[in-house]
Structures are given as structure tokens and as C-alpha cells.
């Protein structure tokens, strides 16, 4: 193992941061009246898989967003307006764009939730802002438009593949990067959008509340990997 790899792994380690069973009734009476048959069980209808953006467009799903106090997590409340159970899949690259001028949110990890007819249920979303210095004001009463960015989907898949290759180089990479993959995907988006050393240092110190010494360790550990992802997967100057 090279000295560079040893330093990288040491820095990473220093930066590592949640039915009752129905029985048939049997009736008897004087004489030879036959017994009644057991009450048949009724299996619930299977949930139909639907893609979130398409379901919203079709009016099948209504939703609201709720802040969690975390810069990279929101709660999505979905209401099933159909008459059958739905498995709502929120795909990577889904964008929530506020109707009023604000910062959009992008989903960087797929999430899924089963919602019964005419019911409302929640799912936790891993999200990122495209700007390392700006985070949206998530309000439940805000009107949001949703669509999906093909370029962001492509980039995040490439970034995930690059991290997988890193993890396969040895067991230490697999253990450490596996625990931090969500953060690394978010950081890779910011690097692909042009964030540099001072931008990341400011974020780790002011947004993640790390001391400067820890931010320096983060930089030494993460930045070379983020650079490799940017070289391999390209930039995100424009999103469709």
C-alpha cells in the first residue's frame, strides 16, 4: 500500500462521522345440517409500483415536503389519491423546484414507500442543493414543481460506480467509504459544480460544525476522491 493510500485511509478513519389468524366458524344444530365452510381469507391487493414524478403529473399522488433540521434530509409526505395501494418510488435525480425564487433540491439516493388508498404516509429523502453555500427554506406550504434531471442521474450513477471501484481496491476502502457514500455523493455534486477547497472548508466548519482541524482532515481525505470523480464523470455546469 502506498504512503499516499495510507495517509488517505488514516484521514478517512479520522473523519468517519438510524396478524391475527381468522378461523372458520362451525355451526351445529339438531339433525344432520352440514357444517359451514371456513371463511376464506382475502389477500390484500399488491402495491402497484409507480414513479413519483409521473404519479404527480398524472394526479395520482399529492405531496408536501417537511424540513428535518438537517441540510441533507427532508421528509416527503405522499397522499395516495388512487383506489389501490401504490409503491411510490422516488428516483435519483428527482428535482423539487420551488415556485417562488429559491434553491431547488435534488434527490441523490432512491427512496420508496407503500401508501394505501386514500392514505398519507412519509418517507425520508436524501437530498442536496446544487450550491454548497445555499440551502432551501423547506416549508410544508411551499408550492414545488417536480421533474427529473437525466444529466444528474447519469452523473450520480458514474460517481457511485467510481466509489465502488475504490471500495474494491481493499477492505479498508470498502468499510470506510461504504459508511460515507451518501456524503461522498453529495460532495461530488458540489465539486462537479465548481466548489473548491475554501468552499468545502467553510461548509465543514460552519454547516457541519467541525473544528478546523477536522475540516483539514476531511479535505485531505475526501478531496482527492472528489477530484477523481469529477475527472471521470465530468462537470454539472448545466442540468436538463
BABAGU-856598 format. One record per residue (C-alpha): residue in three letters; z, y, x. Coordinates in steps of 0.5 Angstrom, whole numbers, plus 500, padded with zeros to 3 digits. Each point is the difference from the previous one (the first is absolute). Layout:
N
<rec "ALA"; <Z; Y; X>> ...
//
This chain:
240
<rec "UNK"; <500; 500; 500>> <rec "UNK"; <498; 507; 503>> <rec "UNK"; <505; 505; 501>> <rec "UNK"; <497; 504; 495>> <rec "UNK"; <501; 495; 495>> <rec "UNK"; <507; 499; 502>> <rec "UNK"; <501; 508; 499>> <rec "UNK"; <496; 500; 493>> <rec "UNK"; <505; 494; 498>> <rec "UNK"; <506; 503; 502>> <rec "UNK"; <498; 506; 497>> <rec "UNK"; <499; 497; 493>> <rec "UNK"; <506; 496; 500>> <rec "UNK"; <504; 507; 501>> <rec "UNK"; <496; 503; 494>> <rec "UNK"; <501; 494; 495>> <rec "UNK"; <503; 503; 494>> <rec "UNK"; <502; 490; 477>> <rec "UNK"; <499; 467; 457>> <rec "UNK"; <504; 497; 495>> <rec "UNK"; <496; 494; 498>> <rec "UNK"; <498; 499; 493>> <rec "UNK"; <501; 493; 497>> <rec "UNK"; <497; 498; 494>> <rec "UNK"; <504; 499; 493>> <rec "UNK"; <501; 494; 497>> <rec "UNK"; <502; 499; 492>> <rec "UNK"; <502; 494; 497>> <rec "UNK"; <502; 499; 492>> <rec "UNK"; <501; 494; 495>> <rec "UNK"; <494; 496; 500>> <rec "UNK"; <494; 499; 505>> <rec "UNK"; <498; 507; 501>> <rec "UNK"; <496; 501; 507>> <rec "UNK"; <503; 504; 506>> <rec "UNK"; <497; 506; 501>> <rec "UNK"; <496; 501; 507>> <rec "UNK"; <503; 504; 505>> <rec "UNK"; <499; 508; 500>> <rec "UNK"; <494; 501; 505>> <rec "UNK"; <501; 504; 506>> <rec "UNK"; <496; 507; 500>> <rec "UNK"; <498; 501; 507>> <rec "UNK"; <499; 508; 502>> <rec "UNK"; <494; 503; 501>> <rec "UNK"; <498; 500; 507>> <rec "UNK"; <499; 507; 503>> <rec "UNK"; <493; 503; 501>> <rec "UNK"; <499; 503; 507>> <rec "UNK"; <498; 507; 499>> <rec "UNK"; <498; 505; 506>> <rec "UNK"; <505; 506; 499>> <rec "UNK"; <494; 506; 501>> <rec "UNK"; <495; 496; 495>> <rec "UNK"; <506; 499; 495>> <rec "UNK"; <502; 507; 500>> <rec "UNK"; <493; 502; 499>> <rec "UNK"; <499; 495; 494>> <rec "UNK"; <506; 503; 497>> <rec "UNK"; <504; 493; 500>> <rec "UNK"; <505; 503; 505>> <rec "UNK"; <504; 506; 500>> <rec "UNK"; <505; 502; 505>> <rec "UNK"; <504; 505; 504>> <rec "UNK"; <503; 501; 507>> <rec "UNK"; <507; 501; 502>> <rec "UNK"; <503; 502; 506>> <rec "UNK"; <505; 496; 504>> <rec "UNK"; <502; 505; 505>> <rec "UNK"; <496; 496; 506>> <rec "UNK"; <494; 503; 503>> <rec "UNK"; <496; 494; 500>> <rec "UNK"; <502; 497; 493>> <rec "UNK"; <499; 501; 493>> <rec "UNK"; <502; 497; 493>> <rec "UNK"; <494; 498; 496>> <rec "UNK"; <502; 499; 492>> <rec "UNK"; <494; 497; 496>> <rec "UNK"; <499; 499; 493>> <rec "UNK"; <496; 494; 497>> <rec "UNK"; <496; 503; 494>> <rec "UNK"; <497; 493; 499>> <rec "UNK"; <502; 495; 496>> <rec "UNK"; <500; 494; 505>> <rec "UNK"; <504; 500; 507>> <rec "UNK"; <497; 503; 506>> <rec "UNK"; <501; 499; 507>> <rec "UNK"; <499; 507; 503>> <rec "UNK"; <497; 500; 507>> <rec "UNK"; <501; 507; 504>> <rec "UNK"; <495; 499; 505>> <rec "UNK"; <500; 503; 507>> <rec "UNK"; <496; 507; 501>> <rec "UNK"; <502; 502; 493>> <rec "UNK"; <501; 507; 500>> <rec "UNK"; <504; 504; 495>> <rec "UNK"; <498; 508; 500>> <rec "UNK"; <504; 505; 496>> <rec "UNK"; <496; 504; 495>> <rec "UNK"; <504; 506; 503>> <rec "UNK"; <499; 502; 507>> <rec "UNK"; <504; 495; 504>> <rec "UNK"; <500; 495; 505>> <rec "UNK"; <497; 493; 498>> <rec "UNK"; <503; 493; 501>> <rec "UNK"; <496; 494; 503>> <rec "UNK"; <503; 493; 499>> <rec "UNK"; <500; 496; 506>> <rec "UNK"; <503; 494; 498>> <rec "UNK"; <497; 496; 494>> <rec "UNK"; <505; 499; 494>> <rec "UNK"; <500; 496; 494>> <rec "UNK"; <505; 500; 493>> <rec "UNK"; <499; 496; 494>> <rec "UNK"; <501; 504; 494>> <rec "UNK"; <501; 497; 493>> <rec "UNK"; <496; 503; 494>> <rec "UNK"; <503; 507; 498>> <rec "UNK"; <505; 500; 505>> <rec "UNK"; <501; 504; 506>> <rec "UNK"; <502; 498; 507>> <rec "UNK"; <501; 502; 507>> <rec "UNK"; <497; 498; 507>> <rec "UNK"; <502; 503; 507>> <rec "UNK"; <494; 503; 503>> <rec "UNK"; <499; 501; 508>> <rec "UNK"; <496; 507; 500>> <rec "UNK"; <498; 505; 506>> <rec "UNK"; <498; 507; 500>> <rec "UNK"; <494; 502; 504>> <rec "UNK"; <503; 506; 503>> <rec "UNK"; <506; 498; 505>> <rec "UNK"; <503; 506; 498>> <rec "UNK"; <500; 501; 493>> <rec "UNK"; <503; 495; 494>> <rec "UNK"; <498; 501; 493>> <rec "UNK"; <505; 502; 495>> <rec "UNK"; <500; 494; 496>> <rec "UNK"; <502; 502; 492>> <rec "UNK"; <500; 495; 495>> <rec "UNK"; <497; 505; 495>> <rec "UNK"; <494; 502; 505>> <rec "UNK"; <493; 498; 498>> <rec "UNK"; <497; 496; 505>> <rec "UNK"; <493; 497; 501>> <rec "UNK"; <499; 493; 503>> <rec "UNK"; <494; 498; 504>> <rec "UNK"; <499; 495; 506>> <rec "UNK"; <497; 502; 507>> <rec "UNK"; <495; 495; 503>> <rec "UNK"; <501; 503; 506>> <rec "UNK"; <508; 500; 500>> <rec "UNK"; <499; 492; 498>> <rec "UNK"; <496; 499; 506>> <rec "UNK"; <504; 504; 505>> <rec "UNK"; <506; 496; 498>> <rec "UNK"; <497; 493; 500>> <rec "UNK"; <498; 502; 507>> <rec "UNK"; <507; 503; 502>> <rec "UNK"; <503; 493; 497>> <rec "UNK"; <495; 496; 504>> <rec "UNK"; <502; 503; 506>> <rec "UNK"; <507; 500; 500>> <rec "UNK"; <499; 492; 498>> <rec "UNK"; <497; 499; 507>> <rec "UNK"; <505; 504; 503>> <rec "UNK"; <505; 495; 497>> <rec "UNK"; <497; 494; 502>> <rec "UNK"; <500; 502; 507>> <rec "UNK"; <507; 498; 501>> <rec "UNK"; <506; 498; 496>> <rec "UNK"; <504; 507; 501>> <rec "UNK"; <494; 504; 497>> <rec "UNK"; <500; 495; 494>> <rec "UNK"; <507; 501; 499>> <rec "UNK"; <501; 508; 501>> <rec "UNK"; <493; 502; 497>> <rec "UNK"; <501; 496; 494>> <rec "UNK"; <506; 503; 498>> <rec "UNK"; <497; 507; 501>> <rec "UNK"; <493; 499; 498>> <rec "UNK"; <501; 505; 494>> <rec "UNK"; <502; 505; 504>> <rec "UNK"; <494; 499; 505>> <rec "UNK"; <495; 500; 495>> <rec "UNK"; <503; 507; 497>> <rec "UNK"; <500; 503; 507>> <rec "UNK"; <493; 497; 502>> <rec "UNK"; <497; 504; 494>> <rec "UNK"; <503; 506; 503>> <rec "UNK"; <498; 499; 507>> <rec "UNK"; <493; 499; 497>> <rec "UNK"; <501; 507; 496>> <rec "UNK"; <501; 503; 507>> <rec "UNK"; <507; 500; 500>> <rec "UNK"; <503; 501; 508>> <rec "UNK"; <506; 499; 504>> <rec "UNK"; <503; 506; 497>> <rec "UNK"; <499; 498; 493>> <rec "UNK"; <503; 494; 501>> <rec "UNK"; <506; 502; 504>> <rec "UNK"; <501; 505; 494>> <rec "UNK"; <500; 495; 495>> <rec "UNK"; <504; 495; 503>> <rec "UNK"; <505; 506; 502>> <rec "UNK"; <500; 504; 493>> <rec "UNK"; <498; 495; 495>> <rec "UNK"; <503; 493; 502>> <rec "UNK"; <506; 504; 503>> <rec "UNK"; <499; 496; 507>> <rec "UNK"; <503; 504; 506>> <rec "UNK"; <495; 502; 505>> <rec "UNK"; <502; 494; 505>> <rec "UNK"; <498; 495; 495>> <rec "UNK"; <494; 504; 498>> <rec "UNK"; <498; 500; 507>> <rec "UNK"; <501; 492; 500>> <rec "UNK"; <495; 500; 493>> <rec "UNK"; <495; 504; 504>> <rec "UNK"; <500; 495; 506>> <rec "UNK"; <500; 494; 495>> <rec "UNK"; <495; 502; 495>> <rec "UNK"; <495; 505; 502>> <rec "UNK"; <496; 495; 505>> <rec "UNK"; <499; 495; 494>> <rec "UNK"; <498; 506; 495>> <rec "UNK"; <495; 502; 505>> <rec "UNK"; <497; 493; 501>> <rec "UNK"; <500; 500; 492>> <rec "UNK"; <496; 507; 500>> <rec "UNK"; <495; 498; 505>> <rec "UNK"; <499; 493; 497>> <rec "UNK"; <500; 503; 492>> <rec "UNK"; <497; 507; 501>> <rec "UNK"; <503; 506; 497>> <rec "UNK"; <502; 502; 493>> <rec "UNK"; <497; 507; 500>> <rec "UNK"; <496; 499; 493>> <rec "UNK"; <502; 496; 495>> <rec "UNK"; <496; 498; 494>> 
//
